[in-house]
Amino acid sequence: MTTGVFAAVSKYSTDFTIVYSNMLLAVAPALVFYVLLQKRIIGGLTSGAVKG
């Protein structure tokens, strides 16, 4: 991913469409993972915060 981003950035110009599309591809798996397991993640966070 970072190689693709650096290929789009040069000294005199930057192709932001390639930079942003590569950033989206890098973040998309984490977002999908969170959306699919959201209830378990939030449940684990809240159960660990309960005192007693």
Residue pairs with C-beta under 8 A, 6 or more apart in sequence:
1 22
1 25
1 26
4 18
4 22
5 18
5 19
5 22
5 23
7 18
8 14
8 15
8 16
8 18
8 19
8 22
9 15
9 19
34 41
